[in-house]
């Protein structure tokens, strides 16, 4: 079964552009409430009523004749209520007059977002008539933060189609992450990755929990994915649909919220592009939720609960450092610096047990006021910690480093492991948050020269400054992300001594040095002098 739609075919640069109709013959609310169609898997539509309102509006379908409303309601209320509810959820703007080019649903957790993402994917795949060339495959792509979440959405998609006696007839084949239909359309559900979108005919992209996408090679993964998808969506007239709980005030979801929430296309400054933004707390879209759970979360952490359950972007999080400040410190094209005998090098290590976090090492040196980063090493889990320590020890010997400063929360094993290679491990007396705070002036004043390392830039630029209820700030990576490279680099930059004595002849290699930048911990002996190694 396919949906009859009008296609506006235009030529642009010799390429045929196919645009999907703004008003399909079967509305999404009717498809979701019809037990022979998508409604077979949705069940009782009563608790999904507000979803039906905003989805119908997103597809440019008039709200006056909505399905799924109680039959006992008077006709006048049935006619007016959807529009009133839409204005409440959309910042008091009028419903779109055409199908949205982008729709962003900023809603609290446990509100059925992933299930609705699957429902929209199935609606677009089964009910829209897509003009595809012979042999061409069109993709409805659903992207989520993790493979596990993708599997959940895929099961929803499969359930929606297989539960319908009509729609199941369209199934051509099913693989681990794709449902291929007989109309040449594939529903693909995968973790978010901008690389997988290129070269495909995209009929729609549905971004599930896009505020929580993670990519070590991108500071704003949802922005990168959108940029990768935009050309193909423009060619097909496809939609970008994001359903996510909010988080920090950054990324595409926040940009669209700030620019378009409560605004018509004219108000937003682009009359030709319809961008719809919906914002609401969990209970608005899931009236069955236990409110006591939400109240307990609010009592425990009001700011977190406001985002998780209230659908509001967090105001207690701010960016640690601007990305441009980091990029201005990069020595472009330099990925590692070789050892030179005229420099005295120091090192900082962020140890790991080998099962989850990376183990990292950074080496730096100081020339006057400027600190230069020379080496970054990252070994990703899983790994054998003794093997990594051995590898790091060989590297440190190359730079004639005998003492390693490191994370103080790693326990006793790093000191013993490095000692077995003749190296001294000195725990830093600064916490990770303090390392970041003390390194910030170096970045903002451009007093450091960094290596050209994408992971470092992204980890530093995604660090968050969090203000606790007591007013004290802490700096750390976002939930679910990593900062192992950033941590060891900041440690190495701060470990670089303020004064250096360059070895000549048979003088001791290291003269007594101001090492107070470690926060009180020093590799000096009990008399306050450096352990001396004759220069050879």
KOLLO-933289 format. One line per field, with one value per residue (C-alpha): residue number from 1; x, y, z. Coordinates in Angstrom, 3 decimals, always signed. Layout:
BEGIN
pos: c(NUM ...)
xx: c(X ...)
yy: c(Y ...)
zz: c(Z ...)
//
This chain:
BEGIN
pos: c(1 2 3 4 5 6 7 8 9 10 11 12 13 14 15 16 17 18 19 20 21 22 23 24 25 26 27 28 29 30 31 32 33 34 35 36 37 38 39 40 41 42 43 44 45 46 47 48 49 50 51 52 53 54 55 56 57 58 59 60 61 62 63 64 65 66 67 68 69 70 71 72 73 74 75 76 77 78 79 80 81 82 83 84 85 86 87 88 89 90 91 92 93 94 95 96 97 98 99 100 101 102 103 104 105 106 107 108 109 110 111 112 113 114 115 116 117 118 119 120 121 122 123 124 125 126 127 128 129 130 131 132 133 134 135 136 137 138 139 140 141 142 143 144 145 146 147 148 149 150 151 152 153 154 155 156 157 158 159 160 161 162 163 164 165 166 167 168 169 170 171 172 173 174 175 176 177 178 179 180 181 182 183 184 185 186 187 188 189 190 191 192 193 194 195 196 197 198 199 200 201 202 203 204 205 206 207 208 209 210 211 212 213 214 215 216 217 218 219 220 221 222 223 224 225 226 227 228 229 230 231 232 233 234 235 236 237 238 239 240 241 242 243 244 245 246 247 248 249 250 251 252 253 254 255 256 257 258 259 260 261 262 263 264 265 266 267 268 269 270 271 272 273 274 275 276 277 278 279 280 281 282 283 284 285 286 287 288 289 290 291 292 293 294 295 296 297 298 299 300 301 302 303 304 305 306 307 308 309 310 311 312 313 314 315 316 317 318 319 320 321 322 323 324 325 326 327 328 329 330 331 332 333 334 335 336 337 338 339 340 341 342 343 344 345 346 347 348 349 350 351 352 353 354 355 356 357 358 359 360 361 362 363 364 365 366 367 368 369 370 371 372 373 374 375 376 377 378 379 380 381 382 383 384 385 386 387 388 389 390 391 392 393 394 395 396 397 398 399 400 401 402 403 404 405 406 407 408 409 410 411 412 413 414 415 416 417 418 419 420 421 422 423 424 425 426 427 428 429 430 431 432 433 434 435 436 437 438 439 440 441 442 443 444 445 446 447 448 449 450 451 452 453 454 455 456 457 458 459 460 461 462 463 464 465 466 467 468 469 470 471 472 473 474 475 476 477 478 479 480 481 482 483 484 485 486 487 488 489 490 491 492 493 494 495 496 497 498 499 500 501 502 503 504 505 506 507 508 509 510 511 512 513 514 515 516 517 518 519 520 521 522 523 524 525 526 527 528 529 530 531 532 533 534 535 536)
xx: c(+0.000 +1.380 +0.165 -0.717 +1.193 +1.864 +5.410 +6.928 +9.717 +12.095 +15.313 +18.328 +21.667 +20.567 +19.635 +16.082 +14.858 +11.870 +9.879 +7.375 +3.881 +3.109 -0.367 -0.401 -3.689 -3.635 -2.673 -0.232 -2.801 -5.217 -2.436 -1.512 -5.088 -6.195 -5.840 -5.251 -2.298 +0.209 -2.430 -2.191 +1.060 +0.325 -2.727 -5.038 -4.297 -5.652 -2.270 -0.674 -3.107 -0.610 +1.848 -0.849 -1.408 +2.214 +2.934 -0.115 +1.012 +4.577 +3.247 +1.254 -2.073 -4.925 -5.735 -9.488 -10.275 -7.923 -8.247 -7.893 -10.027 -12.731 -16.043 -17.822 -16.278 -18.625 -17.839 -16.774 -14.223 -12.933 -12.391 -10.720 -8.764 -5.956 -5.070 -5.091 -2.890 -0.499 -0.027 +0.704 +3.406 +4.896 +5.433 +2.130 +2.949 +0.390 +0.467 +2.583 +0.782 +2.894 +4.894 +7.889 +11.365 +12.648 +10.785 +12.502 +10.726 +12.427 +10.663 +11.473 +12.518 +10.126 +7.676 +7.631 +10.129 +11.875 +8.582 +7.323 +10.600 +9.940 +6.318 +7.296 +9.923 +7.334 +4.790 +7.226 +8.437 +5.027 +2.702 +4.707 +5.080 +8.722 +9.907 +12.990 +14.955 +15.076 +17.435 +17.646 +17.036 +15.615 +16.539 +14.553 +17.415 +16.923 +20.022 +20.473 +23.306 +24.247 +23.909 +21.726 +19.282 +19.270 +18.272 +15.318 +14.064 +14.579 +12.376 +9.711 +9.865 +9.594 +6.714 +4.752 +4.965 +4.537 +1.534 -0.421 -2.059 -1.692 +1.777 +3.484 +2.806 +5.264 +8.225 +10.795 +13.518 +14.743 +18.373 +20.036 +19.463 +17.410 +13.845 +13.681 +10.245 +8.881 +8.499 +12.282 +12.468 +14.692 +14.254 +17.795 +18.382 +21.982 +24.105 +24.677 +27.595 +27.789 +29.990 +27.227 +24.890 +27.023 +26.186 +22.677 +19.331 +17.910 +14.132 +14.186 +16.549 +15.137 +17.520 +16.737 +18.152 +20.408 +21.441 +23.318 +25.134 +28.848 +31.744 +35.367 +36.061 +33.358 +32.527 +28.931 +27.955 +24.370 +25.611 +28.026 +25.347 +22.905 +25.490 +26.173 +22.461 +21.356 +22.305 +20.508 +17.455 +17.328 +17.352 +14.582 +12.535 +13.039 +12.513 +14.941 +13.112 +14.781 +13.261 +15.369 +15.505 +17.482 +20.904 +23.471 +22.919 +24.847 +24.454 +21.844 +18.911 +19.621 +20.346 +16.986 +15.211 +16.740 +16.077 +12.669 +10.704 +7.475 +8.262 +6.695 +9.040 +8.603 +9.337 +12.456 +13.723 +13.295 +9.810 +10.621 +11.809 +9.452 +11.238 +8.925 +10.108 +8.054 +8.988 +7.230 +7.788 +7.418 +3.940 +2.490 +3.328 +3.069 +0.133 +0.685 +4.060 +4.374 +4.724 +6.369 +9.400 +9.678 +9.222 +11.985 +14.334 +13.515 +14.326 +17.623 +18.913 +16.601 +18.723 +19.109 +15.421 +14.446 +16.233 +15.551 +11.871 +10.989 +12.247 +14.334 +17.937 +20.308 +21.269 +23.907 +26.233 +28.544 +31.363 +34.791 +36.673 +35.726 +36.782 +38.437 +40.740 +41.953 +42.306 +44.387 +46.951 +47.380 +50.534 +48.739 +50.126 +52.383 +51.259 +54.331 +57.620 +60.931 +63.311 +65.922 +68.760 +68.333 +64.913 +63.892 +60.730 +58.048 +55.194 +51.714 +49.821 +46.128 +46.171 +43.319 +42.517 +42.123 +38.453 +36.679 +38.701 +41.730 +45.178 +46.924 +50.317 +51.396 +54.895 +55.652 +58.412 +58.621 +60.463 +60.163 +56.492 +55.298 +54.562 +54.801 +53.037 +55.327 +53.640 +50.179 +49.651 +46.236 +45.654 +41.970 +40.353 +40.556 +44.266 +46.753 +47.910 +51.412 +51.898 +50.863 +53.140 +55.994 +55.186 +55.001 +58.299 +60.095 +58.659 +59.633 +63.188 +63.362 +62.628 +64.861 +61.954 +62.508 +59.538 +55.885 +53.169 +49.707 +46.136 +45.942 +42.798 +44.417 +45.475 +48.827 +49.327 +50.675 +53.556 +54.522 +54.100 +56.283 +58.830 +59.393 +60.799 +62.957 +60.467 +58.956 +55.185 +54.143 +50.396 +49.217 +47.708 +45.291 +41.980 +41.011 +38.674 +41.486 +43.822 +41.292 +40.682 +44.386 +45.093 +42.362 +44.457 +47.093 +44.536 +42.820 +46.165 +47.553 +50.562 +50.613 +51.514 +49.378 +49.675 +47.269 +45.055 +41.317 +40.464 +42.221 +40.419 +37.028 +37.506 +38.662 +35.913 +33.203 +34.234 +31.522 +31.710 +29.001 +27.798 +26.668 +23.937 +26.583 +27.998 +31.210 +32.187 +33.462 +34.775 +34.292 +33.267 +29.583 +27.813 +28.744 +31.824 +35.565 +38.283 +41.351 +43.388 +42.339 +43.131 +46.674 +47.457 +46.366 +48.400 +51.483 +51.104 +50.913 +53.756 +56.231 +58.620 +58.815 +62.628 +64.858 +68.587 +69.935 +72.535 +76.047 +79.197 +79.082 +76.743 +73.774 +70.983 +68.332 +68.956 +66.562 +63.369 +60.231 +57.788 +55.075 +52.791 +52.098 +50.191 +52.749 +53.909 +57.481 +59.906 +62.524 +64.213 +63.709 +66.243 +64.356 +66.937 +66.378 +67.523 +70.607 +71.476 +74.762 +74.313 +75.764)
yy: c(+0.000 +3.405 +6.893 +9.059 +12.300 +15.167 +15.468 +18.704 +17.746 +20.497 +20.635 +22.195 +22.114 +19.207 +17.134 +16.108 +17.191 +15.379 +17.062 +15.256 +16.622 +18.856 +17.323 +13.491 +11.724 +9.912 +12.066 +10.789 +10.926 +8.781 +6.291 +6.103 +5.612 +3.128 -0.420 -1.781 +0.581 +1.982 +2.025 -1.752 -1.361 +1.982 +0.775 +3.166 +6.631 +8.539 +8.979 +9.907 +12.731 +15.596 +13.726 +13.416 +17.186 +18.196 +15.503 +16.449 +20.083 +19.147 +17.528 +20.640 +18.892 +21.130 +20.651 +21.102 +17.474 +15.470 +11.774 +10.236 +12.741 +11.508 +10.974 +12.430 +15.852 +18.404 +19.154 +22.720 +21.540 +18.875 +21.581 +24.171 +22.078 +20.862 +24.397 +25.621 +22.742 +23.314 +26.971 +25.937 +23.507 +25.659 +28.913 +30.481 +30.458 +29.524 +26.016 +25.611 +26.242 +23.597 +20.547 +21.545 +21.335 +20.731 +19.669 +19.686 +18.164 +19.227 +17.097 +15.516 +11.905 +8.928 +10.774 +8.248 +10.048 +6.938 +5.219 +8.234 +8.428 +4.876 +5.685 +8.675 +6.609 +3.956 +6.577 +8.202 +4.869 +3.270 +6.149 +8.601 +8.020 +8.670 +9.154 +6.987 +6.147 +2.528 +0.723 +3.688 +3.146 +5.818 +5.862 +6.899 +7.090 +7.036 +7.996 +7.570 +8.012 +4.349 +0.972 -0.239 +2.645 +2.031 -1.582 -0.428 +1.919 -0.743 -3.125 -0.404 +0.070 -3.633 -3.879 -1.053 -2.616 -6.272 -5.570 -4.161 -6.721 -4.221 -2.782 -6.117 -6.960 -4.220 -5.929 -7.189 -8.157 -7.419 -7.338 -6.374 -2.636 -2.219 -2.882 -2.986 -2.398 -3.378 +0.289 +0.786 +2.510 +1.324 +2.184 +2.292 +2.592 +3.156 +5.101 +8.722 +9.153 +11.796 +9.560 +7.000 +9.546 +10.576 +9.073 +7.996 +9.237 +10.541 +10.866 +11.847 +11.863 +11.332 +12.325 +10.521 +12.125 +14.323 +16.456 +13.393 +12.326 +11.786 +11.804 +12.299 +13.847 +16.503 +19.036 +19.331 +15.968 +16.931 +19.943 +17.773 +15.165 +17.850 +19.362 +15.942 +15.256 +18.693 +18.378 +15.060 +16.242 +19.392 +17.281 +14.950 +17.514 +15.354 +16.310 +16.622 +15.538 +15.695 +14.225 +14.753 +15.707 +18.946 +19.262 +22.060 +25.301 +24.287 +22.226 +22.212 +21.450 +24.482 +26.704 +25.846 +26.303 +29.735 +30.874 +29.352 +28.463 +30.435 +32.000 +31.671 +31.464 +35.198 +36.008 +33.824 +35.698 +33.010 +32.935 +30.091 +27.590 +26.144 +25.145 +23.933 +23.682 +22.050 +22.196 +20.520 +18.603 +14.850 +14.762 +16.777 +14.002 +11.091 +11.620 +8.130 +9.003 +8.726 +12.346 +11.241 +10.148 +13.633 +15.314 +13.183 +14.131 +17.808 +17.599 +15.834 +18.099 +20.871 +21.858 +18.306 +17.579 +20.730 +19.337 +15.629 +15.943 +19.586 +19.824 +22.953 +23.492 +23.581 +27.019 +25.750 +24.563 +26.823 +26.242 +25.870 +27.530 +28.790 +26.491 +29.382 +30.027 +26.431 +26.524 +29.715 +27.785 +24.953 +24.560 +23.400 +20.274 +19.421 +16.160 +15.431 +17.158 +15.271 +15.347 +18.105 +18.109 +21.829 +21.322 +19.875 +17.831 +16.948 +14.461 +13.913 +10.625 +9.852 +6.150 +3.734 +0.188 -0.781 -1.716 +1.579 +4.797 +5.447 +5.691 +8.827 +10.512 +14.021 +15.506 +19.230 +21.773 +25.470 +28.216 +31.448 +32.162 +29.809 +26.145 +23.791 +20.457 +17.869 +14.473 +12.993 +9.274 +7.679 +3.947 +3.109 +0.380 -2.544 -2.927 -4.385 -1.587 -3.085 -3.254 +0.381 +1.511 -0.313 +1.448 +4.832 +4.160 +3.627 +6.886 +8.791 +7.483 +8.970 +12.411 +11.777 +12.107 +10.323 +11.649 +11.466 +13.507 +11.994 +11.794 +11.462 +9.315 +6.350 +4.596 +2.959 +0.844 +3.590 +4.385 +0.718 +0.139 +3.086 +2.295 -1.105 +0.826 +3.141 +6.023 +8.022 +8.645 +11.777 +12.230 +15.727 +17.576 +19.304 +17.677 +17.312 +20.296 +22.379 +21.387 +22.650 +25.850 +26.650 +25.840 +28.145 +31.372 +29.659 +28.994 +32.363 +34.199 +31.974 +31.121 +27.504 +25.854 +22.771 +19.852 +19.418 +16.830 +16.706 +14.650 +17.177 +20.142 +18.468 +17.266 +20.690 +22.584 +20.262 +20.556 +22.057 +24.462 +23.463 +25.734 +23.769 +24.908 +26.119 +28.417 +26.456 +25.714 +22.398 +21.570 +18.158 +16.365 +15.943 +12.818 +9.829 +11.478 +11.275 +13.782 +11.581 +13.389 +16.847 +15.941 +14.724 +17.624 +20.233 +18.391 +18.409 +22.100 +22.986 +20.644 +22.423 +24.204 +27.961 +28.029 +25.731 +25.095 +23.789 +21.056 +21.630 +19.550 +17.450 +19.734 +18.017 +17.710 +19.327 +22.321 +23.122 +24.325 +26.070 +23.160 +24.802 +24.738 +21.102 +22.400 +21.480 +18.094 +17.954 +15.315 +16.999 +15.093 +15.786 +18.648 +20.407 +19.626 +17.746 +14.162 +14.579 +12.559 +13.450 +14.611 +12.140)
zz: c(+0.000 -0.897 -0.271 -3.254 -3.106 -5.435 -6.687 -7.726 -10.102 -11.028 -12.923 -11.268 -12.955 -15.115 -12.060 -11.417 -8.007 -6.524 -3.824 -1.652 -1.225 +1.732 +2.200 +2.004 +1.362 +4.715 +7.685 +10.255 +13.050 +11.036 +10.271 +13.962 +15.145 +12.468 +13.897 +10.405 +9.896 +12.418 +15.127 +15.390 +17.346 +19.017 +20.893 +22.725 +21.294 +24.302 +26.026 +22.673 +21.954 +22.214 +20.008 +17.360 +17.488 +16.952 +14.363 +12.329 +12.460 +11.473 +8.313 +7.440 +7.975 +9.235 +12.902 +12.622 +11.748 +13.934 +14.630 +18.071 +20.000 +22.401 +20.629 +23.669 +23.101 +21.522 +17.880 +18.692 +21.253 +18.874 +16.301 +18.561 +21.072 +18.747 +17.695 +21.294 +22.416 +19.540 +20.476 +24.052 +22.924 +20.159 +22.035 +20.926 +17.223 +14.572 +13.060 +9.908 +6.638 +4.909 +5.865 +7.971 +6.480 +9.987 +13.119 +16.513 +19.512 +22.768 +25.345 +28.712 +29.077 +29.171 +26.937 +24.088 +21.855 +20.528 +19.828 +17.928 +16.013 +14.847 +14.020 +11.883 +10.068 +9.220 +8.164 +5.761 +4.396 +3.876 +3.063 +0.986 -2.732 -3.516 -7.063 -7.381 -10.498 -11.608 -9.251 -6.863 -3.154 -0.897 +2.786 +5.827 +8.330 +12.099 +14.085 +17.828 +20.356 +20.799 +19.138 +22.013 +21.552 +17.810 +18.447 +20.549 +17.832 +15.173 +17.169 +17.356 +13.577 +12.933 +15.391 +13.753 +10.304 +11.227 +13.476 +10.530 +8.232 +5.381 +5.981 +6.593 +2.957 +1.954 +3.656 +1.192 +3.667 +7.189 +8.319 +11.585 +11.120 +7.934 +6.856 +3.076 +1.539 -1.846 -2.848 -2.967 +0.426 +3.274 +6.946 +8.342 +12.100 +13.186 +15.695 +14.674 +12.276 +9.574 +7.418 +6.845 +5.228 +2.302 -1.071 -0.072 -1.359 +1.906 +2.048 +5.732 +8.697 +12.177 +14.976 +18.217 +21.398 +19.272 +22.274 +23.555 +20.403 +20.957 +18.509 +19.550 +16.153 +16.431 +19.118 +17.847 +16.317 +15.484 +13.514 +11.527 +10.788 +9.679 +7.345 +5.845 +5.331 +4.112 +0.400 -0.050 +1.896 -0.228 -3.395 -2.224 -0.332 +2.746 +6.368 +9.253 +12.421 +15.848 +19.008 +22.108 +25.728 +26.062 +27.612 +27.394 +25.510 +22.401 +19.256 +16.505 +18.787 +20.963 +17.945 +16.408 +19.725 +20.240 +16.673 +15.962 +19.094 +19.090 +15.720 +12.303 +9.294 +8.704 +12.355 +12.195 +9.143 +6.480 +5.018 +2.629 +5.252 +7.842 +11.044 +13.786 +17.401 +20.143 +23.824 +26.748 +30.004 +30.212 +31.725 +28.840 +26.387 +28.812 +31.180 +32.635 +34.188 +37.975 +39.096 +42.345 +40.325 +38.847 +42.230 +43.745 +40.897 +41.372 +45.071 +44.378 +41.577 +40.341 +37.338 +36.110 +36.621 +34.734 +31.685 +32.110 +32.964 +32.351 +28.783 +29.490 +28.452 +31.398 +32.666 +35.110 +32.349 +30.404 +27.965 +29.584 +26.733 +23.303 +20.497 +18.660 +21.639 +21.408 +17.625 +17.872 +19.936 +17.421 +15.380 +12.231 +10.621 +13.568 +15.162 +17.304 +18.080 +18.207 +21.148 +21.216 +23.755 +24.514 +26.115 +29.424 +29.116 +31.635 +31.408 +32.791 +32.709 +33.193 +34.146 +33.532 +34.533 +30.888 +30.776 +30.091 +29.882 +27.719 +29.276 +28.129 +28.310 +27.335 +27.196 +27.148 +27.667 +28.496 +26.639 +28.579 +29.209 +26.475 +27.077 +24.109 +23.831 +22.241 +22.461 +22.995 +23.417 +23.874 +24.257 +24.137 +26.210 +26.402 +27.095 +29.560 +31.935 +32.451 +28.688 +28.276 +31.122 +29.400 +26.119 +27.860 +29.668 +26.364 +25.037 +28.196 +27.911 +24.417 +25.900 +28.964 +31.371 +34.703 +36.678 +35.659 +37.275 +37.131 +38.256 +42.017 +42.003 +40.235 +43.460 +44.192 +41.094 +38.749 +41.117 +41.359 +37.622 +36.615 +39.348 +37.748 +34.774 +36.880 +36.728 +39.539 +39.534 +41.441 +42.056 +41.251 +44.169 +41.858 +41.061 +37.437 +37.722 +39.221 +36.389 +33.874 +35.797 +36.125 +32.467 +31.168 +31.281 +29.137 +26.402 +26.590 +26.535 +23.751 +25.916 +24.737 +21.458 +20.929 +18.570 +15.684 +17.379 +16.671 +19.746 +21.995 +20.444 +20.711 +24.265 +25.462 +23.651 +24.995 +28.641 +30.805 +33.703 +36.144 +38.936 +41.981 +44.327 +46.772 +44.105 +43.568 +39.972 +38.685 +35.216 +33.650 +30.473 +29.583 +30.713 +28.588 +27.075 +27.739 +28.585 +29.059 +26.395 +27.601 +31.202 +30.573 +28.231 +30.776 +33.390 +31.167 +30.355 +34.039 +34.977 +32.705 +35.141 +35.309 +35.133 +33.160 +33.416 +30.122 +30.720 +29.426 +29.840 +33.014 +34.924 +36.558 +34.048 +36.199 +38.367 +41.196 +39.553 +40.615 +40.512 +42.551 +39.535 +40.442 +43.399 +46.040 +44.850 +43.603 +42.439 +44.633 +47.436 +51.109 +51.034 +48.285 +45.587 +42.373 +42.175 +40.048 +36.992 +35.331 +31.798 +29.341)
//
